[in-house]
Amino acid sequence: MANNRMRKIRHARVRKKISGTTERPRLSVHFSGRHITAQVIDDTQGVTLASANTTEKEVRATTGAHSNVSAAEHIGKLIVERATQKNIRLVVLDRGGYKYHGRVKALADAAREAGFEF
């Protein structure tokens, strides 16, 4: 419980500085014990432009419903594929208060390799 409270404090501190715009939306990541969620968000309009998570049927068939590094890589590639359909290439990474290591790093590296710039 204390770890999640501290993560939310770190996330609030990061969100003071990071905001998604129409030209450069925010790539927000969230990890639960079981699932991974990534969203491309335009904060000026308050809309989610693209999203991907491990609860989707086709993702579960590929990676299983696990929150691990291989699933994070798959979600990173999938979010880029969906955002590219809407001509989104430049994003700012919102790591959600998580350390840039492990699953966050795997998702970010996979997104960079697939075509995102941040």
N, C-alpha and C positions, 0 to 999 in steps of 0.2 A: 504494500500500500504506500509506503513512504517513497519507494522508487518511482512510482507513477506520479505521485504528487510533485516530486522534484523534476520529473520530465515535463510536467505541465508548466512549471515555473520557468524552466529553460525554454520551452516552446513559446511562452508568452514574451519572453525577452527577445527571442529571435523574430517573432512576428511584429514587434515594434519597428524593426528595421526592414523587414522584407514584405513587399506587397506586390501582387501580380497586376500588371497593366494589360491593356489590349495588345500592345506591341510585344510585351514580354510577360506572359502569364506565369503563375506560380505552380511548380510541380510539388505537390504536397504528398508526403508518404506517411503511412500509419501502419504499425505492426501490433497485432494482438498476439496472444499466445499461440493462436492457431491460423490466423489469416494475415494477408498483406493487401493493402489498398494504396493505390496511387491515383491522384487526380490532377488534372491541369485546370487551374482556376483563374478566372479573370475577376479580381477583387473590385475593380471599378464598377463593373456591371453586376457583380455578385452572382456569377453563373459558373457552373462547371462545364468546361469545354470538352473534356474527354476523361474517361476513367477506366481503370482495370483493377480487378481484385481476384483473389484466389477462390472466391465463392462461386464464380461463374462456371457453368458446366464444362465448357471446352478447356478451361484452364485446369480444373480438377482432373479431367481425363488425362492431361499431359503431365502435370506435376504432382497430383494428389493435393489434398487440402492441408498442406503443411506450410508453416512459416519458416522456411529455411533459405539458405543462400541460393540454391538452384531455382527455387520458386521466385525469389526476388529478381534474379536475372531474367526469368521468363516474363515477369510483370513489367520490368524495365523495357524490354523489347516490345511488348504488346502495347504499352502506353504510347510509345513513340509511333508505332504503326497507326494507332487510332488518331493521334494528334496530327500526324502528317497529312491525313485525309482532309483536315481542316486548315492546312497550310501553316502549321505551327512548328517552328524550328528552334526559336530562341525562348528559353525559359529560365526562371530563377528557382533554385532548389530550396525547398522548405523541408528540412530533415525532421521536423516534428519534435524537436527536443531530444532526439536520439543522437548518440555519438556517431560520427562519420566513420563507421567501422562495421565490418560484418555484413549484415543484410542491407544496410543503407548504402554502403560502399558498392556492394554487388549490384544493386538496383541502379545506382547512379552511373557506374561504369558501363553497364549494359545499355543504358539510355544514351550515353555519349557515343558508344560504338554504333548504335542504330541510327544516330543522326541528330540528337539534341545537342544544343550548345548552351552551356551554363558555366 
